[in-house]
Each structure stands twice: as structure tokens, then as C-alpha cells.
Amino acid sequence: MRCSALASGSSGNCLYVECGDDALLVDAGLSKREILFRLREAGGSEENIRGILVTHEHIDHIRGAYALARYLNVPIYATGGTLREIIRCRGTGAISIDLVRCRWQKRFEIGSFCIEAFPVSHDAREPCGFRISGNGAVLGCCTDTGVITREMEEWLSGCNMLVLESNHCPEMLRTGPYPDMLKRRIRSRRGHLSNPDAAAFIRSCCTSVARIMLAHLSEVNNTPEKALASAREAVGLFAGDLDIAVASNPGTDPGWPQRIRL
């Protein structure tokens, strides 16, 4: 299995996950045209995409989902709350595509993938993360959450690959330009995960996970260097055993797209 970050951050999020001849998108927060362009630049295949998994209804995760699902003729998979928000925003037009509801603790298959959705703590209708299995690899995706709950720890503990939010440096957020109301939202239990909180979870699972991608970094309140340093410091002696990458965007990182694979 291989996971490539086509886009990451408040301007848009999209993961491309491959396993053999099957592929999935996790979120589609850019326009259809931009996602397809980045997919081709990254060496991906639109013909292999079997579905689009959506974590929640915020625009940086669903901007291109509807148009892309129609173009590729594939379903959108999301929780009931997220699907209701998609239908509310798109109107009856959303019914023209195949919408599939993900239920808690109900495993489902898409091609060679086995997928489970689990609840996360974010200020959306019914947000989720995904646990994706295929060909012996288990990928956990958790990109928008204010905290890592005990239930989330259980869902992610068996993963050997992990895409984890590391949104902000607390000091940069505190002294940064955002209004106080937005700062409080970001710091809240239903906001976004800080570098120290992400690092603390990585420390707890560093003996089982092999590949980690830090994602959804704030362009204003974080830097890749700070996020990476926080994660590496947390794992200490195990730093050499972990492959830790930082998801990026074209034009900001000559190494784009960042990938993790097993």
C-alpha cells in the first residue's frame, strides 16, 4: 500500500491511496481540475480510483468531491451526518451521484481495500477518521481533531502507517495574527491537533507504527521543521526506526508529493 499527499492544509486536503490496481481518494478539498492535475503529476491513475472517502463537510475537504465523483463515476463514502450536509449544500443535485453511508464499527470493502470509519473530535456534523487495510498494510487517517481520545487510540493502535494531523505550534498560534475567537476554536477539543499533542500520541505508538505522515499543518501557525522536530523528539531512541514525513503542496516543497508506503 502507498499513500501520497496530493494536498494538505487549510487550502485543501486530498490523499491518494493505492493498493495493487485499486486506489482511493481520502477527501477532495481542491477543484476537480486541480486534483486531477496533481494526481497526474504524482504519477497516479484516475482509472484506478474506486471511491472517494470524505472525513467531514468542511470546504477544504469536499470542494471537488461532488464534481470528481461524477467525473470518475465513483461513490462518495461518508458518515450519515456528513452526507446530510453534502446533500443540504448541493441540493437535489447530490442525489445524482452514489452516496454510501459509513457506520461506526461496520467494516466495508472497496476493491482490495477493507475500510472502517471511527469518530474524531472536530466541529463538524459527524466527522470521522478512516482505518484502511490492504495487502498486509494498515493505514490510519486522522487529519482533523482537537484531541486524541481513548477510542481513537484503540482504532489507530494497530496501524503500521499513519497520517496524523500536526496543525499548529501553540506559541505561534498564541502570538499569531488570528482573532481570539478563532484561536480558541483551534485550541478547543473540537478544533485542531497541536504539535505537542500529535507528538504525544506518536510516542505512545512508536513501537508499532513504521511510517508516519504529519498532515494539515497551518501555513500561519506552524512550520514543517517545528512539526517534524516535535515528533522526532517525542520518539527519542526510536527515531531511527520511524520514517516520518510532512505532507506538503506543490511549490512549497521540492520533494512533493510526500509518500509513505509498506
C-alpha contacts under 8 A as a table, 3 or more apart, distances in Angstrom:
res1	aa1	res2	aa2	distance
1	M	17	V	7.16
1	M	18	E	5.57
1	M	19	C	4.61
1	M	20	G	7.44
1	M	134	G	6.59
1	M	135	N	6.75
1	M	137	A	6.25
1	M	261	R	5.63
1	M	262	L	5.57
2	R	17	V	5.71
2	R	18	E	5.17
2	R	19	C	6.65
2	R	259	R	6.94
2	R	260	I	5.89
2	R	261	R	4.19
2	R	262	L	6.58
3	C	15	L	6.68
3	C	16	Y	5.68
3	C	17	V	4.39
3	C	18	E	6.40
3	C	259	R	5.52
3	C	260	I	5.43
3	C	261	R	6.21
4	S	15	L	5.72
4	S	16	Y	5.14
4	S	17	V	6.41
4	S	257	P	6.23
4	S	258	Q	5.86
4	S	259	R	4.42
4	S	260	I	6.77
5	A	8	S	6.71
5	A	14	C	6.27
5	A	15	L	4.67
5	A	16	Y	6.41
5	A	247	A	5.82
5	A	248	S	7.12
5	A	257	P	5.82
5	A	258	Q	5.77
5	A	259	R	6.51
6	L	13	N	7.39
6	L	14	C	5.42
6	L	15	L	5.66
6	L	16	Y	6.75
6	L	35	I	7.33
6	L	38	R	6.18
6	L	39	L	6.81
6	L	42	A	7.61
6	L	248	S	7.91
6	L	249	N	6.96
6	L	257	P	6.18
7	A	12	G	5.90
7	A	13	N	4.65
7	A	14	C	4.95
7	A	15	L	6.96
7	A	29	G	7.90
7	A	30	L	7.85
7	A	247	A	7.54
7	A	248	S	6.58
7	A	249	N	5.49
8	S	11	S	7.40
8	S	12	G	5.77
8	S	13	N	4.37
8	S	14	C	6.54
8	S	215	A	6.15
8	S	216	H	5.16
8	S	217	L	7.26
8	S	247	A	6.07
8	S	248	S	5.90
8	S	249	N	6.51
9	G	12	G	5.60
9	G	13	N	6.03
9	G	60	D	7.94
9	G	215	A	7.14
9	G	216	H	4.12
9	G	217	L	5.42
9	G	218	S	6.08
9	G	219	E	7.35
9	G	248	S	7.99
10	S	13	N	7.49
10	S	60	D	6.11
10	S	216	H	6.83
10	S	217	L	7.84
10	S	218	S	6.66
10	S	219	E	7.86
11	S	29	G	7.66
11	S	30	L	7.77
11	S	60	D	5.88
12	G	28	A	7.54
12	G	29	G	4.35
12	G	30	L	5.37
12	G	59	I	7.83
12	G	60	D	4.26
12	G	61	H	6.12
12	G	63	R	7.96
13	N	27	D	6.20
13	N	28	A	6.22
13	N	29	G	4.86
13	N	30	L	7.02
13	N	60	D	6.03
13	N	61	H	5.49
13	N	216	H	7.49
14	C	25	L	6.64
14	C	26	V	5.76
14	C	27	D	4.92
14	C	28	A	5.01
14	C	29	G	6.10
14	C	30	L	7.61
14	C	35	I	7.85
14	C	61	H	7.22
15	L	25	L	5.50
15	L	26	V	4.97
15	L	27	D	6.69
15	L	28	A	7.98
16	Y	23	A	6.96
16	Y	24	L	5.91
16	Y	25	L	4.79
16	Y	26	V	6.58
16	Y	39	L	7.86
16	Y	44	G	7.87
17	V	23	A	5.41
17	V	24	L	5.18
17	V	25	L	6.26
17	V	26	V	7.60
18	E	21	D	7.36
18	E	22	D	5.92
18	E	23	A	4.32
18	E	24	L	6.63
19	C	22	D	5.40
19	C	23	A	6.16
19	C	112	S	6.96
19	C	113	F	7.42
19	C	134	G	6.43
19	C	135	N	7.02
20	G	23	A	7.90
20	G	112	S	7.81
21	D	48	N	6.07
22	D	48	N	5.08
22	D	49	I	6.24
22	D	50	R	6.60
22	D	111	G	6.16
22	D	112	S	6.48
22	D	113	F	7.89
23	A	48	N	5.32
23	A	49	I	4.47
23	A	50	R	5.99
23	A	51	G	7.74
24	L	48	N	7.99
24	L	49	I	5.15
24	L	50	R	5.80
24	L	51	G	5.41
24	L	52	I	5.93
24	L	53	L	7.31
25	L	28	A	7.09
25	L	49	I	7.14
25	L	51	G	6.59
25	L	52	I	4.78
25	L	53	L	6.08
26	V	52	I	5.88
26	V	53	L	4.66
26	V	54	V	5.96
26	V	55	T	7.48
27	D	52	I	6.58
27	D	53	L	5.78
27	D	54	V	4.68
27	D	55	T	6.48
27	D	61	H	5.05
27	D	62	I	6.15
27	D	65	A	7.12
28	A	31	S	7.69
28	A	32	K	7.97
28	A	35	I	7.40
28	A	52	I	7.63
28	A	54	V	7.51
28	A	60	D	7.71
28	A	61	H	5.31
28	A	62	I	5.05
28	A	63	R	6.22
28	A	64	G	5.27
28	A	65	A	4.97
29	G	59	I	6.33
29	G	60	D	4.33
29	G	61	H	3.83
29	G	62	I	4.69
29	G	63	R	4.55
29	G	64	G	5.75
29	G	65	A	7.13
30	L	34	E	6.22
30	L	35	I	6.07
30	L	60	D	6.97
30	L	61	H	7.61
30	L	62	I	7.54
30	L	63	R	5.42
30	L	64	G	5.33
31	S	34	E	5.25
31	S	35	I	6.20
31	S	63	R	6.00
31	S	64	G	4.42
32	K	35	I	5.27
32	K	36	L	6.18
32	K	64	G	4.86
32	K	65	A	7.42
32	K	67	A	6.14
32	K	68	L	5.32
33	R	36	L	5.30
33	R	37	F	6.12
34	E	37	F	5.00
34	E	38	R	6.11
35	I	38	R	5.17
35	I	39	L	5.95
35	I	64	G	7.85
36	L	39	L	4.94
36	L	40	R	6.24
36	L	46	E	7.47
37	F	40	R	5.33
37	F	41	E	6.23
38	R	41	E	4.91
38	R	42	A	6.01
39	L	42	A	5.13
39	L	43	G	6.36
39	L	44	G	5.12
39	L	45	S	7.07
39	L	46	E	7.47
40	R	43	G	5.05
40	R	44	G	5.46
40	R	45	S	6.90
41	E	44	G	7.55
42	A	257	P	6.41
45	S	48	N	5.58
45	S	49	I	7.19
46	E	49	I	5.43
46	E	72	L	7.46
47	E	72	L	7.76
49	I	52	I	7.96
49	I	72	L	7.70
49	I	74	V	7.70
50	R	74	V	5.95
50	R	75	P	7.67
50	R	110	I	6.67
50	R	111	G	6.87
51	G	69	A	7.64
51	G	74	V	5.06
51	G	75	P	5.17
51	G	76	I	6.07
51	G	77	Y	7.23
51	G	110	I	7.36
52	I	65	A	7.28
52	I	69	A	7.18
52	I	74	V	7.26
52	I	75	P	6.40
52	I	76	I	4.86
52	I	77	Y	6.09
53	L	76	I	5.99
53	L	77	Y	4.80
53	L	78	A	6.14
54	V	57	E	7.60
54	V	61	H	7.07
54	V	62	I	7.07
54	V	76	I	7.01
54	V	77	Y	6.10
54	V	78	A	5.20
54	V	82	T	7.98
55	T	61	H	7.37
55	T	78	A	6.50
55	T	79	T	7.93
55	T	82	T	7.80
55	T	127	P	5.64
55	T	128	C	5.07
55	T	129	G	5.98
55	T	130	F	7.72
56	H	61	H	6.86
56	H	62	I	7.72
56	H	78	A	7.43
56	H	82	T	5.46
56	H	124	A	6.49
56	H	125	R	7.40
56	H	126	E	6.80
56	H	127	P	4.76
56	H	128	C	6.73
57	E	61	H	6.60
57	E	62	I	6.10
57	E	82	T	5.57
57	E	85	E	6.43
57	E	86	I	6.61
57	E	124	A	6.89
57	E	125	R	7.62
57	E	127	P	7.90
58	H	61	H	5.63
58	H	62	I	6.48
58	H	124	A	7.32
59	I	62	I	5.14
59	I	63	R	5.13
60	D	63	R	6.11
61	H	65	A	7.98
62	I	65	A	4.94
62	I	66	Y	7.49
63	R	66	Y	7.67
64	G	67	A	5.57
64	G	68	L	5.84
65	A	68	L	5.17
65	A	69	A	5.95
65	A	76	I	7.57
66	Y	69	A	5.24
66	Y	70	R	6.36
66	Y	76	I	7.97
66	Y	94	A	7.20
66	Y	97	I	7.72
67	A	70	R	5.24
67	A	71	Y	6.14
68	L	71	Y	4.99
68	L	72	L	5.97
69	A	72	L	5.28
69	A	73	N	5.48
69	A	74	V	5.14
69	A	75	P	6.20
69	A	76	I	6.68
69	A	97	I	6.97
70	R	73	N	4.95
70	R	74	V	6.93
70	R	97	I	6.28
73	N	97	I	7.78
74	V	97	I	7.90
74	V	98	D	7.05
75	P	97	I	6.73
75	P	98	D	4.62
75	P	99	L	5.64
75	P	100	V	6.66
76	I	97	I	7.85
76	I	98	D	6.38
76	I	99	L	5.04
76	I	100	V	6.08
77	Y	99	L	6.16
77	Y	100	V	4.78
77	Y	101	R	5.91
77	Y	102	C	6.33
78	A	82	T	6.02
78	A	83	L	6.06
78	A	99	L	7.80
78	A	100	V	6.55
78	A	101	R	5.40
78	A	102	C	5.31
79	T	82	T	5.29
79	T	83	L	6.17
79	T	101	R	5.24
79	T	102	C	4.70
79	T	103	R	6.31
79	T	126	E	6.44
79	T	127	P	7.32
79	T	128	C	7.39
80	G	83	L	5.09
80	G	84	R	6.14
80	G	101	R	5.55
80	G	102	C	6.92
80	G	103	R	7.66
80	G	126	E	7.28
81	G	84	R	5.17
81	G	85	E	6.44
81	G	125	R	5.32
81	G	126	E	4.81
81	G	127	P	7.83
82	T	85	E	5.14
82	T	86	I	6.27
82	T	125	R	6.08
82	T	126	E	5.77
82	T	127	P	6.95
83	L	86	I	4.97
83	L	87	I	6.16
83	L	99	L	7.29
83	L	101	R	7.27
84	R	87	I	5.14
84	R	88	R	6.04
85	E	88	R	4.92
85	E	89	C	6.10
85	E	125	R	7.53
86	I	89	C	5.25
86	I	90	R	5.95
86	I	94	A	7.10
87	I	90	R	5.10
87	I	91	G	5.27
87	I	92	T	6.78
87	I	93	G	7.80
87	I	94	A	5.42
87	I	95	I	7.25
88	R	91	G	5.31
90	R	93	G	5.84
90	R	94	A	5.42
91	G	94	A	6.08
91	G	95	I	7.98
92	T	95	I	5.50
92	T	96	S	7.55
93	G	96	S	5.59
93	G	97	I	7.96
94	A	97	I	5.94
95	I	98	D	7.09
95	I	99	L	7.46
102	C	106	K	7.33
102	C	116	E	7.87
102	C	117	A	6.53
103	R	106	K	5.46
103	R	117	A	6.92
104	W	116	E	7.46
104	W	117	A	5.91
104	W	118	F	5.96
104	W	119	P	7.55
105	Q	116	E	6.53
105	Q	117	A	6.93
105	Q	118	F	7.16
106	K	116	E	6.33
106	K	117	A	7.66
107	R	114	C	6.80
107	R	115	I	5.66
107	R	116	E	4.88
107	R	117	A	7.86
108	F	114	C	5.83
108	F	115	I	5.40
108	F	116	E	6.64
109	E	112	S	7.12
109	E	113	F	5.59
109	E	114	C	4.55
109	E	115	I	6.03
110	I	113	F	5.19
110	I	114	C	6.55
110	I	115	I	7.64
112	S	134	G	6.22
112	S	135	N	7.85
113	F	132	I	6.54
113	F	133	S	5.68
113	F	134	G	5.02
114	C	132	I	5.82
114	C	133	S	5.05
114	C	134	G	6.41
115	I	130	F	6.82
115	I	131	R	5.70
115	I	132	I	4.62
115	I	133	S	6.33
116	E	130	F	5.75
116	E	131	R	5.19
116	E	132	I	6.66
117	A	128	C	6.08
117	A	129	G	5.72
117	A	130	F	4.61
117	A	131	R	6.36
118	F	128	C	5.34
118	F	129	G	5.36
118	F	130	F	6.22
118	F	131	R	7.70
118	F	152	M	7.18
118	F	155	W	7.14
119	P	126	E	7.55
119	P	127	P	6.23
119	P	128	C	4.49
119	P	129	G	6.32
119	P	152	M	7.30
120	V	127	P	5.94
120	V	128	C	5.10
120	V	129	G	6.29
120	V	142	C	7.73
120	V	144	D	7.54
120	V	145	T	5.75
120	V	148	I	7.74
120	V	149	T	7.83
120	V	152	M	7.01
121	S	127	P	7.30
121	S	144	D	7.66
121	S	145	T	4.77
121	S	146	G	5.67
121	S	147	V	6.34
121	S	148	I	7.77
121	S	149	T	7.98
121	S	189	R	6.55
121	S	190	R	4.91
121	S	191	G	7.45
122	H	127	P	6.47
122	H	144	D	6.26
122	H	145	T	4.84
122	H	146	G	6.03
122	H	189	R	7.33
122	H	190	R	3.93
122	H	191	G	5.43
122	H	192	H	7.36
123	D	127	P	7.92
123	D	190	R	5.10
123	D	191	G	6.43
124	A	127	P	5.78
128	C	142	C	7.79
129	G	140	G	7.54
129	G	141	C	5.52
129	G	142	C	4.91
129	G	143	T	7.39
130	F	140	G	5.93
130	F	141	C	5.18
130	F	142	C	6.97
131	R	138	V	6.91
131	R	139	L	5.73
131	R	140	G	4.56
131	R	141	C	6.37
131	R	155	W	7.35
131	R	156	L	7.37
131	R	159	C	7.79
132	I	138	V	5.67
132	I	139	L	5.03
132	I	140	G	6.35
133	S	136	G	7.00
133	S	137	A	5.69
133	S	138	V	4.37
133	S	139	L	6.25
134	G	137	A	5.42
134	G	138	V	6.59
137	A	159	C	7.70
137	A	160	N	6.57
137	A	161	M	7.40
137	A	262	L	6.34
138	V	158	G	7.46
138	V	159	C	4.83
138	V	160	N	5.58
138	V	161	M	6.10
139	L	159	C	5.60
139	L	160	N	6.45
139	L	161	M	4.63
139	L	162	L	5.54
139	L	163	V	7.54
140	G	156	L	5.85
140	G	159	C	5.91
140	G	161	M	6.30
140	G	162	L	4.76
140	G	163	V	6.10
140	G	164	L	7.94
141	C	162	L	6.13
141	C	163	V	4.81
141	C	164	L	6.32
142	C	145	T	7.27
142	C	162	L	7.96
142	C	163	V	6.11
142	C	164	L	5.07
142	C	165	E	6.30
143	T	163	V	6.96
143	T	164	L	5.40
143	T	165	E	4.36
143	T	215	A	6.39
143	T	216	H	6.25
144	D	165	E	6.29
144	D	191	G	7.40
144	D	192	H	5.80
144	D	193	L	7.20
144	D	216	H	7.63
145	T	148	I	7.16
145	T	165	E	7.56
145	T	189	R	7.50
145	T	190	R	6.12
145	T	191	G	5.87
145	T	192	H	5.03
145	T	193	L	5.78
146	G	186	I	7.47
146	G	187	R	6.99
146	G	188	S	6.01
146	G	189	R	4.29
146	G	190	R	4.56
146	G	191	G	4.22
146	G	192	H	4.27
146	G	193	L	4.87
147	V	189	R	5.54
147	V	190	R	7.27
147	V	191	G	7.98
147	V	192	H	7.51
147	V	193	L	6.12
147	V	197	D	7.46
148	I	152	M	5.97
148	I	153	E	6.65
148	I	197	D	7.93
148	I	201	F	7.44
149	T	152	M	5.10
149	T	153	E	6.27
150	R	153	E	4.99
150	R	154	E	6.40
151	E	154	E	5.17
151	E	155	W	6.43
152	M	155	W	5.04
152	M	156	L	6.13
153	E	156	L	5.22
153	E	157	S	5.65
154	E	157	S	5.24
154	E	158	G	7.59
155	W	158	G	6.97
156	L	159	C	5.48
156	L	162	L	7.90
157	S	205	C	6.36
157	S	208	S	7.56
158	G	208	S	7.23
158	G	209	V	7.84
159	C	162	L	6.67
159	C	208	S	7.41
159	C	209	V	6.10
160	N	208	S	6.23
160	N	209	V	4.05
160	N	210	A	5.29
160	N	211	R	6.57
161	M	209	V	5.80
161	M	210	A	5.98
161	M	211	R	4.72
161	M	212	I	5.83
161	M	260	I	7.37
161	M	261	R	7.53
161	M	262	L	7.77
162	L	209	V	7.24
162	L	211	R	6.29
162	L	212	I	4.74
162	L	213	M	6.18
163	V	212	I	5.88
163	V	213	M	4.69
163	V	214	L	5.98
163	V	215	A	6.49
164	L	198	A	7.22
164	L	212	I	7.33
164	L	213	M	6.26
164	L	214	L	5.14
164	L	215	A	5.70
165	E	192	H	7.60
165	E	193	L	6.00
165	E	194	S	7.93
165	E	198	A	6.81
165	E	214	L	5.71
165	E	215	A	4.66
165	E	216	H	5.43
165	E	217	L	7.11
166	S	192	H	7.97
166	S	193	L	5.63
166	S	194	S	5.47
166	S	195	N	4.93
166	S	197	D	7.93
166	S	198	A	5.62
166	S	214	L	5.73
166	S	215	A	5.86
166	S	216	H	6.40
166	S	217	L	5.77
166	S	227	A	6.40
167	N	192	H	6.08
167	N	193	L	5.52
167	N	194	S	5.35
167	N	195	N	6.50
167	N	215	A	7.16
167	N	216	H	5.48
167	N	217	L	4.19
167	N	218	S	5.34
167	N	221	N	7.80
167	N	222	N	6.86
168	H	172	M	7.37
168	H	173	L	6.67
168	H	192	H	7.75
168	H	193	L	7.05
168	H	194	S	4.80
168	H	195	N	5.80
168	H	217	L	6.37
168	H	218	S	5.85
168	H	221	N	5.21
168	H	222	N	4.82
168	H	227	A	7.88
169	C	172	M	5.29
169	C	173	L	6.17
169	C	194	S	5.99
169	C	195	N	5.65
169	C	196	P	7.80
169	C	221	N	5.99
169	C	222	N	5.23
169	C	226	K	7.34
169	C	227	A	7.58
170	P	173	L	5.11
170	P	174	R	6.06
170	P	194	S	6.57
170	P	195	N	7.65
170	P	221	N	7.88
171	E	174	R	4.99
171	E	175	T	6.22
172	M	175	T	5.36
172	M	176	G	5.53
172	M	221	N	5.03
172	M	222	N	6.66
173	L	176	G	5.02
173	L	177	P	7.97
173	L	178	Y	7.58
173	L	183	K	6.85
173	L	221	N	5.05
173	L	222	N	7.92
174	R	183	K	7.37
176	G	220	V	7.52
176	G	221	N	6.74
178	Y	182	L	6.30
178	Y	183	K	6.28
179	P	182	L	5.50
179	P	183	K	6.35
180	D	183	K	4.97
180	D	184	R	6.15
181	M	184	R	5.21
181	M	185	R	6.34
182	L	185	R	5.00
182	L	186	I	6.21
183	K	186	I	5.19
183	K	187	R	6.20
184	R	187	R	5.16
184	R	188	S	5.98
185	R	188	S	5.20
185	R	190	R	7.39
185	R	191	G	5.51
186	I	190	R	7.71
186	I	191	G	4.36
186	I	192	H	5.23
187	R	191	G	5.79
187	R	192	H	6.48
187	R	193	L	7.73
187	R	194	S	7.84
188	S	191	G	4.95
188	S	192	H	7.40
189	R	192	H	7.72
193	L	197	D	6.19
193	L	198	A	6.33
194	S	197	D	5.24
194	S	198	A	6.13
195	N	198	A	5.17
195	N	199	A	6.02
195	N	226	K	7.80
195	N	227	A	5.59
195	N	230	S	6.29
195	N	231	A	7.47
196	P	199	A	4.97
196	P	200	A	6.06
196	P	230	S	6.53
196	P	231	A	7.86
197	D	200	A	5.07
197	D	201	F	6.48
198	A	201	F	5.34
198	A	202	I	6.25
198	A	231	A	7.29
199	A	202	I	4.95
199	A	203	R	6.11
199	A	230	S	6.04
199	A	231	A	4.60
199	A	232	R	7.88
199	A	234	A	5.60
199	A	235	V	7.89
200	A	203	R	5.13
200	A	204	S	6.53
200	A	234	A	6.58
201	F	204	S	5.10
201	F	205	C	6.55
202	I	205	C	5.29
202	I	206	C	5.62
202	I	231	A	6.90
202	I	234	A	7.25
202	I	235	V	7.04
203	R	206	C	5.29
203	R	231	A	7.93
203	R	234	A	5.49
203	R	235	V	4.99
204	S	207	T	7.87
205	C	208	S	5.71
205	C	209	V	6.24
206	C	209	V	5.54
206	C	210	A	7.60
206	C	235	V	6.47
206	C	238	F	6.99
206	C	242	L	7.45
207	T	210	A	7.97
207	T	238	F	7.49
209	V	212	I	7.43
209	V	242	L	7.54
210	A	241	D	7.17
210	A	242	L	5.30
210	A	243	D	6.38
211	R	242	L	5.98
211	R	243	D	4.84
211	R	244	I	6.08
211	R	260	I	6.02
211	R	261	R	7.17
212	I	242	L	7.39
212	I	243	D	6.17
212	I	244	I	4.76
212	I	245	A	6.26
212	I	260	I	7.04
213	M	244	I	5.78
213	M	245	A	4.71
213	M	246	V	5.39
213	M	247	A	6.29
213	M	259	R	7.73
213	M	260	I	6.92
214	L	217	L	7.64
214	L	227	A	7.52
214	L	228	L	7.75
214	L	244	I	7.41
214	L	245	A	6.20
214	L	246	V	4.71
214	L	247	A	5.99
215	A	246	V	6.25
215	A	247	A	5.17
215	A	248	S	7.88
216	H	247	A	7.52
217	L	222	N	6.28
217	L	223	T	7.28
217	L	224	P	7.42
218	S	221	N	5.26
218	S	222	N	5.30
218	S	223	T	7.53
219	E	222	N	6.01
219	E	223	T	6.95
222	N	226	K	6.77
222	N	227	A	7.18
223	T	226	K	5.31
223	T	227	A	6.39
224	P	227	A	5.22
224	P	228	L	6.01
224	P	246	V	6.42
225	E	228	L	5.23
225	E	229	A	5.97
226	K	229	A	5.17
226	K	230	S	6.09
227	A	230	S	5.25
227	A	231	A	6.34
228	L	231	A	5.21
228	L	232	R	6.12
228	L	244	I	7.51
228	L	245	A	7.63
228	L	246	V	7.12
229	A	232	R	5.19
229	A	233	E	5.95
230	S	233	E	5.30
230	S	234	A	6.25
231	A	234	A	5.21
231	A	235	V	6.70
232	R	235	V	5.51
232	R	236	G	6.54
232	R	239	A	5.70
233	E	236	G	5.34
233	E	239	A	7.73
235	V	238	F	5.38
235	V	239	A	5.49
236	G	239	A	5.61
237	L	240	G	7.17
238	F	241	D	5.28
238	F	242	L	6.78
239	A	242	L	5.50
240	G	243	D	7.77
243	D	260	I	7.98
245	A	258	Q	6.74
245	A	259	R	7.54
245	A	260	I	7.63
246	V	258	Q	6.87
247	A	256	W	8.00
247	A	257	P	7.46
247	A	258	Q	5.59
248	S	252	T	6.83
248	S	253	D	6.33
248	S	256	W	6.30
248	S	257	P	6.87
248	S	258	Q	6.77
249	N	252	T	5.73
249	N	253	D	6.56
249	N	256	W	6.37
249	N	257	P	7.16
250	P	253	D	6.25
250	P	254	P	7.53
250	P	256	W	5.93
250	P	257	P	7.43
251	G	254	P	7.04
253	D	256	W	5.55
255	G	258	Q	6.53
